[in-house]
Amino acid sequence: MNEHTPPPTDKGTQLRALFKLDEDIPISTRVGQYVKLRDKIAALNEAHKEKMAPLNNALEQLHDIMLAQLNALGTDSSTTKGVGTVYKTIKKSATVADGAAFQRHVIGSEAWDLVDMRANAPAIEKFIEEHGDTPPGVNFKQVARVGVRRG
């Protein structure tokens, strides 16, 4: 860009230019850029969180008020023409209080529908190291990423 070239207008292009992403720059400079940008993102996220807190609080209060109103009316939903519908949903949660007892029950009664079956990545990795391949029915992948610590 020279003095006669207008500055880029879209944010992506501006950031590419600011951080010289298309140039060959030493990794030491890139680490500094990364830390600076990560700090900026964290500061903006925190400021946004603080700015949103009163709005989210008011929204939660409205939620509680409307739930109480639905309960008082003895209904699961209410429609206001031209405005919208409020409806009750039930969130369900099941946690394991005694893992060994639960495991014995599931295995003993063959109640496999009570559990979510998924592979344990560290155990699968160890299995691959010991056997040279994945157990039947399992896909395993690794993705390389970078981590950056402040100096």
ZATIZA-992064 format. One record per residue (C-alpha): residue in three letters; residue number from 1; x, y, z. Coordinates in Angstrom, 2 decimals. Layout:
BEGIN
   r   k       u       v       w
 ala NUM       X       Y       Z
...
END
This chain:
BEGIN
   r   k       u       v       w
 met   1    0.00    0.00    0.00
 asn   2    1.29    3.48   -0.81
 glu   3    0.02    6.94    0.14
 his   4   -2.44    6.88   -2.78
 thr   5   -3.88    3.44   -1.99
 pro   6   -7.00    3.64    0.18
 pro   7   -6.91    1.55    3.36
 pro   8   -8.74   -1.79    3.32
 thr   9  -12.38   -1.48    4.32
 asp  10  -13.36   -4.90    5.63
 lys  11  -12.12   -6.09    9.05
 gly  12  -10.60   -9.32    7.72
 thr  13   -8.48   -7.45    5.19
 gln  14   -7.54   -4.84    7.80
 leu  15   -6.37   -7.52   10.24
 arg  16   -4.43   -9.35    7.50
 ala  17   -2.65   -6.08    6.77
 leu  18   -2.15   -5.12   10.45
 phe  19   -0.60   -8.48   11.35
 lys  20    1.10   -8.86    7.96
 leu  21   -0.36  -12.34    7.66
 asp  22    0.78  -12.70    4.05
 glu  23    4.41  -11.92    4.88
 asp  24    7.21  -14.19    6.05
 ile  25    7.78  -12.97    9.61
 pro  26    9.90  -14.63   12.34
 ile  27    8.05  -16.88   14.76
 ser  28    9.16  -14.69   17.69
 thr  29    7.18  -11.80   16.18
 arg  30    4.20  -14.09   15.50
 val  31    4.17  -15.22   19.15
 gly  32    4.06  -11.57   20.25
 gln  33    1.25  -10.85   17.80
 tyr  34   -0.67  -13.88   19.04
 val  35   -0.37  -12.90   22.72
 lys  36   -1.37   -9.29   21.96
 leu  37   -4.38  -10.38   19.90
 arg  38   -5.45  -12.98   22.47
 asp  39   -5.29  -10.33   25.23
 lys  40   -7.36   -7.94   23.11
 ile  41   -9.99  -10.64   22.49
 ala  42  -10.12  -11.48   26.22
 ala  43  -10.55   -7.80   27.13
 leu  44  -13.34   -7.35   24.57
 asn  45  -15.07  -10.54   25.74
 glu  46  -14.92   -9.38   29.38
 ala  47  -16.25   -5.93   28.49
 his  48  -19.06   -7.54   26.48
 lys  49  -19.87   -9.90   29.36
 glu  50  -20.09   -6.96   31.78
 lys  51  -22.23   -4.96   29.37
 met  52  -24.58   -7.91   28.82
 ala  53  -24.95   -8.82   32.53
 pro  54  -27.87   -6.45   33.29
 leu  55  -29.70   -7.54   30.13
 asn  56  -29.18  -11.24   30.88
 asn  57  -30.30  -10.65   34.48
 ala  58  -33.50   -8.93   33.30
 leu  59  -34.12  -11.77   30.81
 glu  60  -33.72  -14.35   33.59
 gln  61  -36.15  -12.41   35.80
 leu  62  -38.70  -12.32   32.96
 his  63  -38.20  -16.06   32.54
 asp  64  -38.95  -16.67   36.22
 ile  65  -42.01  -14.38   36.15
 met  66  -43.49  -16.07   33.08
 leu  67  -42.86  -19.55   34.52
 ala  68  -44.70  -18.52   37.68
 gln  69  -47.54  -17.13   35.55
 leu  70  -47.81  -20.35   33.53
 asn  71  -47.85  -22.36   36.76
 ala  72  -50.53  -20.07   38.26
 leu  73  -52.64  -20.51   35.12
 gly  74  -52.13  -24.28   35.25
 thr  75  -50.95  -24.42   31.65
 asp  76  -47.80  -25.36   29.75
 ser  77  -48.06  -22.56   27.19
 ser  78  -49.74  -19.27   26.40
 thr  79  -50.04  -17.54   23.04
 thr  80  -50.41  -13.81   22.60
 lys  81  -51.57  -13.01   19.06
 gly  82  -49.09  -10.91   17.18
 val  83  -46.51  -11.09   20.00
 gly  84  -45.44  -14.68   20.58
 thr  85  -45.85  -17.85   22.60
 val  86  -44.38  -18.70   25.98
 tyr  87  -44.08  -22.39   26.72
 lys  88  -42.72  -24.55   29.49
 thr  89  -39.87  -26.97   28.87
 ile  90  -38.46  -29.48   31.31
 lys  91  -34.70  -30.00   31.42
 lys  92  -33.76  -33.43   32.70
 ser  93  -30.41  -34.50   34.08
 ala  94  -29.01  -37.77   35.36
 thr  95  -25.67  -37.93   37.15
 val  96  -23.88  -40.93   38.59
 ala  97  -23.61  -40.87   42.38
 asp  98  -21.95  -44.30   42.75
 gly  99  -20.10  -45.38   39.62
 ala 100  -19.38  -48.93   40.75
 ala 101  -23.01  -49.59   41.75
 phe 102  -24.30  -48.15   38.50
 gln 103  -21.81  -50.18   36.46
 arg 104  -22.79  -53.40   38.28
 his 105  -26.46  -52.70   37.60
 val 106  -25.95  -51.93   33.90
 ile 107  -23.75  -54.98   33.32
 gly 108  -25.76  -57.33   35.55
 ser 109  -29.11  -56.46   34.02
 glu 110  -27.67  -55.78   30.55
 ala 111  -29.40  -52.41   30.64
 trp 112  -27.13  -50.88   27.99
 asp 113  -29.73  -48.24   27.12
 leu 114  -28.97  -46.58   30.47
 val 115  -25.49  -45.53   29.37
 asp 116  -23.95  -43.51   26.57
 met 117  -21.34  -45.68   24.93
 arg 118  -18.30  -43.76   23.74
 ala 119  -14.64  -44.43   23.34
 asn 120  -12.13  -43.14   25.93
 ala 121   -9.45  -41.35   23.84
 pro 122   -6.47  -41.88   26.21
 ala 123   -7.37  -45.58   26.64
 ile 124   -7.78  -45.98   22.86
 glu 125   -4.39  -44.33   22.31
 lys 126   -2.79  -46.76   24.78
 phe 127   -4.56  -49.68   23.06
 ile 128   -3.14  -48.56   19.69
 glu 129    0.36  -48.34   21.17
 glu 130    0.03  -51.88   22.54
 his 131   -1.78  -53.51   19.60
 gly 132   -0.80  -51.41   16.59
 asp 133   -4.40  -50.65   15.59
 thr 134   -7.68  -49.38   16.97
 pro 135  -10.19  -51.69   18.61
 pro 136  -12.96  -52.82   16.23
 gly 137  -15.55  -50.14   15.56
 val 138  -13.44  -47.19   16.75
 asn 139  -12.06  -44.26   14.76
 phe 140   -9.10  -42.42   16.29
 lys 141   -7.59  -39.17   15.08
 gln 142   -5.15  -36.61   16.36
 val 143   -5.06  -32.96   15.37
 ala 144   -1.99  -30.81   15.94
 arg 145   -2.61  -27.33   17.34
 val 146   -0.33  -24.72   18.86
 gly 147   -0.44  -23.35   22.36
 val 148    1.09  -19.99   23.27
 arg 149    2.22  -19.01   26.77
 arg 150    3.10  -15.50   27.76
 gly 151    6.84  -14.98   28.22
END
